[in-house]
Amino acid sequence: MLLSGHKTGTGKTKGLQCNIFPHKDRINELRKQEQVDAESFLREFSHVSAIWRIMLLHIVSPNEYPIFDVHVWRAYNYLNKGERKELPSNNLTKIELYKKEYLPFFNELSPKTKEPNRKSVDEALWAFGKFLKPYFATESNPPITNDIEPLPV
């Protein structure tokens, strides 16, 4: 099965079939709403992982809620804090980081771009975070300071 242009593994396909597809009518109903309350949505879909909840939130309201994954989190930490930090595994922590750190960062960054399409900012952060991945081999990497060499281009 293909999802967002990527082949999904058997486990993901089963997860989609069991946890998300049965709620497709509700998801489509929410997509028709002018505004979606993130708190209510995240509670309503608490039966799926944090990243899937945020992805579904993005699907129902793409202009309001950006995608959140390991790559954009890596880019955010590098750009905003100068840190080599990976996304924690705890679902509640992921939700809190999205709401309290990443979403405000994204909302501040997006209007500063000349591109009115927030999807372009989303894609750029994802690509940059993916580029950084080899330089973030472990969470024990020290914080990035002005004393170290910049990443190669």
N, C-alpha and C positions, 0 to 999 in steps of 0.2 A: 504494500500500500504506500502511496506517496502522500506526504503531508508537507506543505510548504516547499515543494520541490525536492524534498529529501526522502529517501527510502526509510520507512520506519521498521524497526525490528518487531519480531513476533510479540514480545512483551508489551511494547507500546501499542501495537494494533489491538491486542486483547484489552488493554486498558482503555483505549478509545471506545471500543465496542461496548464495554461494560459500564464505563463511568461517564462518558460524554455523549455518545450517540443517543442514549435514551432521553437525554435532555435537550435534544436539538430543537424541539418546538418551543421550549422556554427560551433558549438562546436566540432563536429567530424573533420571538416576541419582544425580547429585550432590545434587539437591534433596531426595532421600529420606534423605540422611545427616543425622545429628544435628549433626555439626560438620564444617565444611569448612576445610581449611588454606589460608589465603590465598596463601602463598608457592607451594605446589604448584599451586594453581589458576592463578595468574597465569603461571607457567611453562608449564603445559599449554596455555594459550590464547594463547601469545605470538605466534601467527600473526595476531592481530587487534590493532587500535590499543589504546592504554592505556585510553581512555574506554570502549570496548566491553568490554574485559576486566573493568573495574571494574563496569560495568553487569551483565555476566553473573554476576559474583561476588555482586552484590546480588540478582540473580534467584534464585540457588541458596541464598542465606542472607540474606534481607532484614532479619532482626532483628539480625544481626551486622555486616553491612557496608552502610553507607549509600551512596547514589548520589553520584557525584562528577562535576562538570562545571564549565564556566566560571562559571556563575552562583553555585554554592555556594562555589567558590574565591574569587570576588570578595567575597562576603558574609563568608567566613572572614577574609580579609585586612583588611577594613574593621573588623569587630568585634573581632578578636583583636589586630591589630597597628596599626590606624589607618592602613593603607596603601592606596593605589590601585594594585593589582597584578593583572595579568591572568595567566592560566594559560599557562605556557611551552608551546611546540609540541613539544618533545622527549618521546617516549613514556616513556623510562626515567625522566626527570625527573618526569613526571606520576605515575608509579607510586610513586616515592620520596616525593614530596610528599603523596600520599594516605596512605601507610603511616606516615610519620614526623611529619607535621604535622596533616593534616585528620582522620584517624581518631581520634587521641588527643583533639583538640579536640571532635569530635562526641561521643565517648564521655563526655567530661567534661560537656558541655553537656546531653546528653540526660537523664541522671538528675535534673538540676536542674529539669526541667520538670514540671508537674503532669500533663501528658498522658503516659500510659504508652506510647502508640504512637509509636515513633521515626519513623515515616513522617511524622507531623505536623511534627516538627522538621526533617526532610529537606525537606518542602514549604515550610516557612517560610523556611529558608535560601535555597532556590532562588528563591522569590518576591522576597526582599529583594535578592539578587544581581542578579536581572533588573531590579528597580527602579533599582539603582545604575548599570546599564550606561551610560546617557547621560552620567553624570558621570565615566566612566572612558574617555574618548574615545581616549587614547593611553597607552602605558606610560610616557611621559615626564612624566606628571602628578607634581607634587611630593608627598611624604608629607603626610598630613593631620595638622595640628597644632591645638592649641587656639586659635591665632591667626586661623584662617579661619572664615568663616561656616559654620554647619551646612547640610547639604543641605536644600532646601525640602521641605516635607511635602505 
